[in-house]
């Protein structure tokens, strides 16, 4: 490390082997059954990966099986009419028809450029049409056990919560790579994505899913389950929720109050013509009125607010 490089603010557990074994054992004992997890055929896996982009996995199963029945290899797919392939995509509501076009073109490349044999490394797989870094790595991992650590949204969420890895792509990649056991990309990438998909979801189910990383997990210890893809709860201090509560509490105590009197009682920086003045307070009271909590006597001069009884 150079003098100008800052040391990372996060660290993985010292006993990496225990962390790895716990996750793999958890995955192998019980995981969601998808048919593409029972094959190492790179073509079948590529089809599943392309179909799964922005489509729920449960919806993909039927389409994946029908696609492979109709075009069981790159040979048949490359020979197919592209309109038929795109039509299949549309009929099965898989969205983004360009993915069907690229899959058809990739099959043609396999046949013409690779003599019907898939390339095996992530870098080589990215030479195929429509195959980006994530898909290439997934096919290399699941078909050839030859991939790098997968870093998708689920994996980022797990690493952020469990080991305080910051929301930074290079940090996620470093942490994921350090954790993955050598020569086990197939089971490891399946396992850590499964962890994010069934235990460490946006709303986690740590105990219910038997998360294997609870003893190491910072979020489990602290109860703070925020993550890059999980909206944080807005701070209560100074929030609209806080002042709504103050209005209700004040009117409960005083029964009814003129607007400026109420304003001064709910916030110390209330100024009738200021940023937090009558206009701000009227907006707050109008919301409470719409919710059936407050009544505004607009015939009074000045306007009077009271609790709705």
Secondary structure by P-SEA (a helix, b strand, c coil): ccccccccccccccaaaaaaaaaaaaaaaccccccccccccaaaaaaaaaaacccccccaaaaaaaaaaacccaaaaaaccaaaaaaaaaaaccccaaaaaaaaaaaaaaacccccccccccccccccccccaaaaaaaaacccccccccccaaaaaaaaccccccccaaaaaaaaaaaccccccaaaaaaaaaaacccccccccccccccccccccccccccccccccccccccccccaaaaaaaaaaaaaacccccaaaaaaaacccccccccccaaaaaaaaaaaaaacccccccccccbbbbccc
